[in-house]
């Protein structure tokens, strides 16, 4: 009986029932989801351009097309700050998420 318990315990340990090496993966929102670099694009989602306080971000190309169809127009009373927030970068797919990859050596 003692050997049966030891064998069963080893089986559980080796089969991964006691400890699992897998870590849970967080779901990437559709806005940033990608499978390859061509799924991503650089976008400025607000009403202000880079030279006036707007910020660029890498988003999913399909998501951006839908966003452009439904976004609210910018009002005539819009006030943007005079500050530059964008930097030379490329949109890349990194572990299933669109991200900005800075291009070193280029000035904004």
C-alpha positions in Angstrom: 0.0 0.0 0.0 2.9 2.3 0.9 4.4 1.8 -2.6 1.0 2.5 -4.3 0.8 5.9 -2.5 4.3 6.8 -3.5 3.7 5.9 -7.1 0.4 7.8 -7.2 2.1 10.9 -5.7 4.9 10.7 -8.3 2.3 10.4 -11.1 0.5 13.5 -9.9 3.7 15.5 -9.5 5.0 14.5 -13.0 1.7 15.0 -14.7 1.5 18.7 -13.6 -1.6 18.3 -11.5 0.1 19.7 -8.4 2.3 22.4 -10.0 1.7 24.1 -13.3 4.4 25.9 -15.2 1.9 27.9 -17.3 1.2 31.4 -16.3 -2.2 33.0 -17.1 -2.1 35.3 -20.2 -4.0 38.6 -20.0 -6.3 39.2 -23.0 -5.0 42.0 -25.2 -7.8 44.6 -26.0 -8.9 44.6 -29.7 -7.4 48.1 -29.9 -3.9 46.7 -29.5 -4.2 43.0 -30.6 -1.9 41.8 -33.4 -0.3 38.7 -34.8 2.3 40.5 -37.0 3.8 43.9 -37.5 1.5 44.7 -40.5 -1.5 44.5 -38.1 -0.2 47.7 -36.3 -0.2 51.3 -37.3 0.8 54.6 -35.6 -2.2 56.8 -34.9 -2.9 60.1 -33.1 -6.4 59.4 -31.6 -7.2 62.8 -30.2 -8.0 66.1 -31.9 -4.6 67.7 -31.3 -1.6 67.0 -33.6 1.8 66.0 -32.3 3.0 69.6 -32.4 0.1 70.7 -30.2 0.1 68.2 -27.3 -1.3 65.1 -29.2 0.3 61.7 -28.6 0.9 58.9 -31.0 0.3 55.3 -30.1 0.4 52.0 -31.9 -3.0 50.4 -32.6 -4.6 47.6 -34.6 -5.3 48.7 -38.2 -8.8 47.2 -38.3 -9.7 48.8 -35.0 -8.5 52.2 -36.2 -10.8 51.9 -39.3 -13.8 51.3 -37.1 -12.7 54.1 -34.7 -12.5 56.6 -37.5 -16.1 55.7 -38.6 -17.5 56.4 -35.1 -15.4 59.1 -33.5 -16.9 62.4 -32.7 -15.7 65.4 -34.7 -13.4 67.9 -33.0 -15.2 71.1 -31.9 -14.3 74.6 -33.0 -13.6 75.6 -29.4 -10.8 73.0 -29.1 -7.8 74.2 -27.2 -4.5 72.3 -27.7 -1.2 73.0 -25.9 1.9 74.0 -27.7 4.1 71.1 -26.8 5.5 68.2 -28.8 4.8 64.7 -27.5 5.5 62.4 -30.4 8.8 60.8 -31.3 10.2 58.9 -34.3 9.0 55.3 -34.0 7.6 52.4 -35.9 4.5 50.3 -35.0 5.5 46.7 -34.2 3.7 43.6 -32.9 5.3 42.5 -29.6 3.9 39.4 -28.0 0.5 39.9 -29.5 0.3 43.7 -28.7 0.9 46.7 -30.9 3.6 48.9 -29.5 5.7 51.8 -30.5 9.3 51.0 -31.1 11.4 54.2 -31.0 13.8 54.8 -33.9 17.0 55.9 -32.3 19.1 58.6 -33.9 16.2 60.5 -35.4 15.0 63.8 -34.0 11.3 64.5 -33.6 
